[in-house]
C-alpha cells in the first residue's frame, strides 16, 4: 500500500490502477532517476548562483575602487562641513568600539575649521591626559637612562681597546713580555718580522724614488748647462763679430780723416812745417 501510494504520487498513477511488479519496479527506478536529476539540477543552480553573486561582488568592489575620492581639501564650505560631521561621527564611533572591544582608554580631541571643540573619552579626559603626561615623562627618563648606559658602555669599550692597544705597543717595543707564552712570543716574532719586511720594502722604495728624482734633476741640470754654454758661445761669436765691425769702422774713419787733412794742407799752400801738426791730428784721430 505505501509503495502504491508513492508510485501514484511520483508517477501520477491513479490509486485504483493495478500494476504488475516489473512495471512498479520500473516506475520506482524512473522516480529515483528523476529525483537524482532534480538534485543535480539544484546543485547546478546553486553553483551558477554562487558564481553570479561572486561576479557581482567583484563588480561592486571594482566600482568602489574606481569611485574612491581623492584625499584633499574640499573647497565647498557646505560640503566640507557635512563631510566633517560624518567623518567625526564615524571616528568617534570607531573609538567607542575600540574602547569596548579591547577595554582600552581612548581619548579624542578634534577642532573644526571654525575652532569648535569636539572631544570623546571612554572614561575621564583628565585622567587620560595625566596618564599621557606621566608616560611621556617616563619615556624621557628611560631615554636618558638608556643614553647614559650606552655612553658608559662605549666608554668602557674604548677604554678596553686603548688598554689592549697600549699593551700591544709595549710588547712590540720588547716590554711587558713576562706574561706571554711561547706561542704568543712566536706570534709576536712573526708580526715583528712581517712589519720589519714591510718597513724595509718601504725604505727601498723611498730610496729608489729619491735616486730617480736625483737622476732626473741631474739630467735637467745637464740640459740647462748645455743650453747656457751654447748661449755663451753664441754671445762670444757675436761679440767678436761686432768688435771686428767696430774696428773696421774705426780704420775707415781714420783713413777718411787723414785724406781730408792732406787735402786741406795742399789747398792752403802753407809751408811744410805743418806736417807735424797733421801727424798730431792723425794720431789724435
C-alpha positions as a Markdown table, in Angstrom:
| # | Residue | x | y | z |
|---|---|---|---|---|
| 1 | Unk | 0.0 | 0.0 | 0.0 |
| 2 | Unk | 2.7 | 2.6 | 0.8 |
| 3 | Unk | 4.6 | 1.7 | -2.4 |
| 4 | Unk | 1.4 | 2.1 | -4.5 |
| 5 | Unk | 0.8 | 5.5 | -2.8 |
| 6 | Unk | 4.4 | 6.6 | -3.6 |
| 7 | Unk | 4.1 | 5.5 | -7.2 |
| 8 | Unk | 0.8 | 7.3 | -7.5 |
| 9 | Unk | 2.3 | 10.4 | -6.1 |
| 10 | Unk | 5.6 | 10.4 | -8.1 |
| 11 | Unk | 4.4 | 8.9 | -11.3 |
| 12 | Unk | 0.9 | 10.4 | -11.1 |
| 13 | Unk | -0.8 | 7.0 | -11.4 |
| 14 | Unk | -4.3 | 6.6 | -10.1 |
| 15 | Unk | -4.8 | 4.9 | -6.8 |
| 16 | Unk | -7.1 | 2.2 | -8.3 |
| 17 | Unk | -4.7 | 1.3 | -11.1 |
| 18 | Unk | -3.1 | -2.1 | -10.6 |
| 19 | Unk | 0.4 | -2.7 | -12.0 |
| 20 | Unk | 2.5 | -5.7 | -12.2 |
| 21 | Unk | 5.7 | -5.9 | -10.2 |
| 22 | Unk | 8.0 | -5.3 | -13.1 |
| 23 | Unk | 6.1 | -2.2 | -14.1 |
| 24 | Unk | 6.2 | -1.0 | -10.5 |
| 25 | Unk | 9.9 | -1.5 | -10.3 |
| 26 | Unk | 10.5 | 0.4 | -13.5 |
| 27 | Unk | 8.3 | 3.3 | -12.3 |
| 28 | Unk | 10.2 | 3.4 | -9.0 |
| 29 | Unk | 13.5 | 3.4 | -10.7 |
| 30 | Unk | 12.3 | 6.2 | -13.0 |
| 31 | Unk | 11.2 | 8.2 | -10.0 |
| 32 | Unk | 14.6 | 7.8 | -8.4 |
| 33 | Unk | 16.3 | 8.9 | -11.6 |
| 34 | Unk | 14.1 | 11.9 | -11.7 |
| 35 | Unk | 15.0 | 12.7 | -8.1 |
| 36 | Unk | 18.7 | 12.4 | -8.8 |
| 37 | Unk | 18.3 | 14.6 | -11.9 |
| 38 | Unk | 16.4 | 17.1 | -9.8 |
| 39 | Unk | 19.3 | 17.1 | -7.2 |
| 40 | Unk | 21.8 | 17.7 | -10.0 |
| 41 | Unk | 19.7 | 20.5 | -11.3 |
| 42 | Unk | 19.6 | 22.1 | -7.9 |
| 43 | Unk | 23.3 | 21.8 | -7.4 |
| 44 | Unk | 23.9 | 23.3 | -10.8 |
| 45 | Unk | 21.6 | 26.1 | -10.0 |
| 46 | Unk | 23.4 | 26.8 | -6.6 |
| 47 | Unk | 26.8 | 26.7 | -8.4 |
| 48 | Unk | 25.6 | 29.2 | -11.0 |
| 49 | Unk | 24.0 | 31.4 | -8.3 |
| 50 | Unk | 27.3 | 31.4 | -6.4 |
| 51 | Unk | 29.2 | 32.3 | -9.5 |
| 52 | Unk | 26.8 | 35.1 | -10.3 |
| 53 | Unk | 26.9 | 36.6 | -6.8 |
| 54 | Unk | 30.7 | 36.4 | -6.8 |
| 55 | Unk | 30.9 | 38.2 | -10.1 |
| 56 | Unk | 28.5 | 40.9 | -8.8 |
| 57 | Unk | 30.6 | 41.4 | -5.7 |
| 58 | Unk | 33.7 | 41.8 | -7.9 |
| 59 | Unk | 32.0 | 44.3 | -10.0 |
| 60 | Unk | 30.8 | 46.2 | -6.9 |
| 61 | Unk | 34.4 | 46.2 | -5.5 |
| 62 | Unk | 35.8 | 47.5 | -8.8 |
| 63 | Unk | 33.2 | 50.2 | -8.8 |
| 64 | Unk | 34.1 | 51.2 | -5.3 |
| 65 | Unk | 37.8 | 51.3 | -6.1 |
| 66 | Unk | 37.2 | 53.4 | -9.2 |
| 67 | Unk | 35.0 | 55.8 | -7.2 |
| 68 | Unk | 37.5 | 56.3 | -4.4 |
| 69 | Unk | 37.7 | 60.0 | -3.7 |
| 70 | Unk | 40.9 | 61.9 | -3.6 |
| 71 | Unk | 42.2 | 63.0 | -0.1 |
| 72 | Unk | 42.5 | 66.7 | -0.5 |
| 73 | Unk | 40.8 | 69.8 | 0.9 |
| 74 | Unk | 37.2 | 70.3 | 0.0 |
| 75 | Unk | 36.7 | 73.8 | -1.5 |
| 76 | Unk | 33.0 | 74.0 | -1.0 |
| 77 | Unk | 32.3 | 75.1 | 2.6 |
| 78 | Unk | 28.9 | 73.4 | 3.0 |
| 79 | Unk | 30.3 | 70.1 | 1.6 |
| 80 | Unk | 33.3 | 70.4 | 3.8 |
| 81 | Unk | 31.1 | 70.9 | 6.9 |
| 82 | Unk | 28.9 | 67.9 | 6.0 |
| 83 | Unk | 32.0 | 65.7 | 5.4 |
| 84 | Unk | 33.5 | 66.8 | 8.7 |
| 85 | Unk | 30.3 | 65.9 | 10.6 |
| 86 | Unk | 30.1 | 62.5 | 9.0 |
| 87 | Unk | 33.7 | 61.6 | 9.4 |
| 88 | Unk | 33.7 | 62.9 | 13.0 |
| 89 | Unk | 30.8 | 60.7 | 14.0 |
| 90 | Unk | 32.4 | 57.8 | 12.3 |
| 91 | Unk | 35.7 | 58.4 | 14.1 |
| 92 | Unk | 34.0 | 58.7 | 17.5 |
| 93 | Unk | 32.0 | 55.5 | 16.8 |
| 94 | Unk | 35.2 | 53.6 | 15.9 |
| 95 | Unk | 36.9 | 54.9 | 19.1 |
| 96 | Unk | 33.9 | 53.8 | 21.2 |
| 97 | Unk | 34.0 | 50.3 | 19.6 |
| 98 | Unk | 37.8 | 50.1 | 20.2 |
| 99 | Unk | 37.3 | 51.1 | 23.9 |
| 100 | Unk | 34.5 | 48.5 | 24.4 |
| 101 | Unk | 36.1 | 45.6 | 22.5 |
| 102 | Unk | 39.6 | 45.9 | 23.7 |
| 103 | Unk | 39.0 | 47.5 | 27.2 |
| 104 | Unk | 41.2 | 50.5 | 26.2 |
| 105 | Unk | 41.3 | 54.0 | 27.4 |
| 106 | Unk | 40.6 | 56.2 | 24.4 |
| 107 | Unk | 40.5 | 60.0 | 24.2 |
| 108 | Unk | 40.0 | 62.1 | 21.1 |
| 109 | Unk | 40.2 | 65.8 | 20.7 |
| 110 | Unk | 39.1 | 67.4 | 17.4 |
| 111 | Unk | 39.0 | 71.1 | 16.5 |
| 112 | Unk | 36.9 | 72.1 | 13.5 |
| 113 | Unk | 38.0 | 74.7 | 10.9 |
| 114 | Unk | 35.9 | 77.3 | 12.8 |
| 115 | Unk | 37.7 | 76.5 | 16.1 |
| 116 | Unk | 34.9 | 74.5 | 17.7 |
| 117 | Unk | 36.0 | 71.8 | 20.1 |
| 118 | Unk | 34.8 | 68.2 | 19.8 |
| 119 | Unk | 36.0 | 65.5 | 22.2 |
| 120 | Unk | 35.4 | 61.9 | 23.0 |
| 121 | Unk | 36.6 | 60.0 | 26.1 |
| 122 | Unk | 35.9 | 56.4 | 27.2 |
| 123 | Unk | 36.4 | 57.2 | 30.9 |
| 124 | Unk | 37.8 | 60.6 | 32.0 |
| 125 | Unk | 39.6 | 63.0 | 29.8 |
| 126 | Unk | 41.6 | 64.5 | 32.7 |
| 127 | Unk | 42.8 | 61.1 | 33.9 |
| 128 | Unk | 43.8 | 60.1 | 30.4 |
| 129 | Unk | 45.7 | 63.3 | 29.8 |
| 130 | Unk | 47.5 | 62.9 | 33.2 |
| 131 | Unk | 48.4 | 59.4 | 32.2 |
| 132 | Unk | 49.7 | 60.6 | 28.9 |
| 133 | Unk | 51.9 | 63.3 | 30.6 |
| 134 | Unk | 53.3 | 60.8 | 33.1 |
| 135 | Unk | 54.0 | 58.3 | 30.4 |
| 136 | Unk | 55.8 | 60.9 | 28.3 |
| 137 | Unk | 58.0 | 61.9 | 31.3 |
| 138 | Unk | 58.8 | 58.3 | 32.0 |
| 139 | Unk | 59.8 | 57.8 | 28.4 |
| 140 | Unk | 62.1 | 60.8 | 28.6 |
| 141 | Unk | 63.7 | 59.4 | 31.7 |
| 142 | Unk | 64.1 | 56.0 | 30.1 |
| 143 | Unk | 65.6 | 57.5 | 27.0 |
| 144 | Unk | 68.1 | 59.5 | 29.2 |
| 145 | Unk | 68.9 | 56.4 | 31.2 |
| 146 | Unk | 69.4 | 54.3 | 28.1 |
| 147 | Unk | 71.6 | 57.1 | 26.6 |
| 148 | Unk | 73.7 | 57.2 | 29.8 |
| 149 | Unk | 74.1 | 53.4 | 29.7 |
| 150 | Unk | 75.1 | 53.5 | 26.1 |
| 151 | Unk | 77.7 | 56.2 | 26.8 |
| 152 | Unk | 79.0 | 54.2 | 29.7 |
| 153 | Unk | 79.3 | 51.0 | 27.6 |
| 154 | Unk | 81.0 | 52.9 | 24.8 |
| 155 | Unk | 83.5 | 54.5 | 27.3 |
| 156 | Unk | 84.2 | 51.1 | 28.8 |
| 157 | Unk | 84.8 | 49.5 | 25.3 |
| 158 | Unk | 87.0 | 52.4 | 24.3 |
| 159 | Unk | 89.0 | 52.2 | 27.5 |
| 160 | Unk | 89.4 | 48.5 | 27.0 |
| 161 | Unk | 90.6 | 49.0 | 23.4 |
| 162 | Unk | 93.1 | 51.7 | 24.4 |
| 163 | Unk | 94.5 | 49.4 | 27.1 |
| 164 | Unk | 94.9 | 46.5 | 24.7 |
| 165 | Unk | 96.5 | 48.7 | 22.1 |
| 166 | Unk | 98.9 | 50.2 | 24.6 |
| 167 | Unk | 99.9 | 46.7 | 25.8 |
| 168 | Unk | 100.4 | 45.5 | 22.2 |
| 169 | Unk | 102.6 | 48.6 | 21.5 |
| 170 | Unk | 104.7 | 47.9 | 24.6 |
| 171 | Unk | 105.1 | 44.3 | 23.6 |
| 172 | Unk | 106.2 | 45.5 | 20.1 |
| 173 | Unk | 108.9 | 47.5 | 21.8 |
| 174 | Unk | 110.0 | 44.5 | 23.8 |
| 175 | Unk | 108.4 | 45.4 | 27.1 |
| 176 | Unk | 105.9 | 43.5 | 29.2 |
| 177 | Unk | 106.8 | 40.1 | 27.8 |
| 178 | Unk | 106.8 | 38.2 | 31.1 |
| 179 | Unk | 103.1 | 37.2 | 30.8 |
| 180 | Unk | 103.4 | 35.9 | 27.2 |
| 181 | Unk | 103.6 | 32.2 | 26.5 |
| 182 | Unk | 105.9 | 30.6 | 23.9 |
| 183 | Unk | 103.2 | 30.5 | 21.2 |
| 184 | Unk | 102.3 | 34.2 | 21.9 |
| 185 | Unk | 106.0 | 35.1 | 21.7 |
| 186 | Unk | 106.3 | 33.2 | 18.3 |
| 187 | Unk | 103.2 | 35.1 | 17.0 |
| 188 | Unk | 104.8 | 38.4 | 18.2 |
| 189 | Unk | 108.0 | 37.5 | 16.4 |
| 190 | Unk | 106.1 | 36.8 | 13.2 |
| 191 | Unk | 104.3 | 40.1 | 13.5 |
| 192 | Unk | 107.6 | 42.0 | 14.0 |
| 193 | Unk | 109.3 | 40.2 | 11.1 |
| 194 | Unk | 106.3 | 41.0 | 8.8 |
| 195 | Unk | 106.4 | 44.6 | 10.0 |
| 196 | Unk | 110.2 | 44.8 | 9.5 |
| 197 | Unk | 109.9 | 43.4 | 6.0 |
| 198 | Unk | 107.3 | 46.0 | 5.1 |
| 199 | Unk | 109.5 | 48.7 | 6.6 |
| 200 | Unk | 112.5 | 47.6 | 4.5 |
| 201 | Unk | 110.4 | 47.4 | 1.4 |
| 202 | Unk | 109.1 | 50.9 | 2.0 |
| 203 | Unk | 112.6 | 52.1 | 2.7 |
| 204 | Unk | 113.9 | 50.6 | -0.5 |
| 205 | Unk | 111.0 | 52.1 | -2.4 |
| 206 | Unk | 111.8 | 55.6 | -0.9 |
| 207 | Unk | 115.5 | 55.2 | -1.8 |
| 208 | Unk | 114.6 | 54.3 | -5.4 |
| 209 | Unk | 112.2 | 57.2 | -5.7 |
| 210 | Unk | 115.0 | 59.6 | -4.4 |
| 211 | Unk | 117.5 | 58.1 | -6.8 |
| 212 | Unk | 115.2 | 58.5 | -9.7 |
| 213 | Unk | 114.4 | 62.1 | -8.6 |
| 214 | Unk | 118.1 | 62.9 | -8.4 |
| 215 | Unk | 118.8 | 61.4 | -11.8 |
| 216 | Unk | 116.0 | 63.4 | -13.4 |
| 217 | Unk | 117.4 | 66.5 | -11.7 |
| 218 | Unk | 120.9 | 65.8 | -12.9 |
| 219 | Unk | 119.6 | 65.4 | -16.5 |
| 220 | Unk | 117.7 | 68.7 | -16.2 |
| 221 | Unk | 120.8 | 70.4 | -14.9 |
| 222 | Unk | 123.0 | 68.9 | -17.7 |
| 223 | Unk | 120.5 | 70.1 | -20.3 |
| 224 | Unk | 120.4 | 73.6 | -18.7 |
| 225 | Unk | 124.2 | 73.7 | -18.7 |
| 226 | Unk | 124.4 | 72.7 | -22.3 |
| 227 | Unk | 121.9 | 75.4 | -23.2 |
| 228 | Unk | 123.7 | 78.0 | -21.3 |
| 229 | Unk | 127.1 | 77.1 | -22.8 |
| 230 | Unk | 125.5 | 77.3 | -26.3 |
| 231 | Unk | 124.1 | 80.7 | -25.4 |
| 232 | Unk | 127.5 | 81.9 | -24.1 |
| 233 | Unk | 129.4 | 80.6 | -27.2 |
| 234 | Unk | 126.8 | 82.4 | -29.4 |
| 235 | Unk | 127.2 | 85.6 | -27.5 |
| 236 | Unk | 131.0 | 85.3 | -27.7 |
| 237 | Unk | 130.9 | 84.9 | -31.5 |
| 238 | Unk | 128.5 | 87.8 | -31.8 |
| 239 | Unk | 130.8 | 89.9 | -29.7 |
| 240 | Unk | 133.9 | 89.1 | -31.8 |
| 241 | Unk | 132.0 | 89.9 | -35.0 |
| 242 | Unk | 130.8 | 93.2 | -33.5 |
| 243 | Unk | 134.4 | 94.0 | -32.4 |
| 244 | Unk | 135.7 | 93.4 | -35.9 |
| 245 | Unk | 133.0 | 95.5 | -37.4 |
| 246 | Unk | 133.8 | 98.3 | -35.0 |
| 247 | Unk | 137.5 | 98.1 | -35.7 |
| 248 | Unk | 136.9 | 98.3 | -39.5 |
| 249 | Unk | 134.6 | 101.3 | -39.0 |
| 250 | Unk | 137.4 | 103.0 | -36.9 |
| 251 | Unk | 140.0 | 102.3 | -39.6 |
| 252 | Unk | 137.8 | 103.6 | -42.3 |
| 253 | Unk | 137.1 | 106.8 | -40.3 |
| 254 | Unk | 140.9 | 107.3 | -39.7 |
| 255 | Unk | 141.6 | 107.0 | -43.4 |
| 256 | Unk | 138.9 | 109.5 | -44.3 |
| 257 | Unk | 140.3 | 111.9 | -41.7 |
| 258 | Unk | 143.9 | 111.7 | -42.9 |
| 259 | Unk | 142.8 | 112.2 | -46.5 |
| 260 | Unk | 140.7 | 115.3 | -45.5 |
| 261 | Unk | 143.7 | 116.8 | -43.6 |
| 262 | Unk | 146.1 | 116.2 | -46.6 |
| 263 | Unk | 143.7 | 117.8 | -49.0 |
| 264 | Unk | 143.3 | 120.8 | -46.7 |
| 265 | Unk | 147.1 | 121.3 | -46.4 |
| 266 | Unk | 147.6 | 121.0 | -50.1 |
| 267 | Unk | 144.9 | 123.6 | -50.8 |
| 268 | Unk | 146.2 | 126.1 | -48.3 |
| 269 | Unk | 149.8 | 126.1 | -49.8 |
| 270 | Unk | 151.4 | 126.6 | -46.5 |
| 271 | Unk | 154.9 | 125.7 | -45.6 |
| 272 | Unk | 155.9 | 122.2 | -45.0 |
| 273 | Unk | 156.3 | 122.9 | -41.2 |
| 274 | Unk | 152.6 | 121.9 | -40.8 |
| 275 | Unk | 153.4 | 118.2 | -41.3 |
| 276 | Unk | 153.9 | 117.8 | -37.6 |
| 277 | Unk | 150.5 | 119.2 | -36.8 |
| 278 | Unk | 148.9 | 116.9 | -39.4 |
| 279 | Unk | 150.7 | 113.9 | -37.9 |
| 280 | Unk | 149.5 | 115.0 | -34.5 |
| 281 | Unk | 145.9 | 115.3 | -35.8 |
| 282 | Unk | 146.2 | 111.9 | -37.3 |
| 283 | Unk | 147.4 | 110.5 | -34.0 |
| 284 | Unk | 144.6 | 112.2 | -32.1 |
| 285 | Unk | 142.1 | 111.0 | -34.5 |
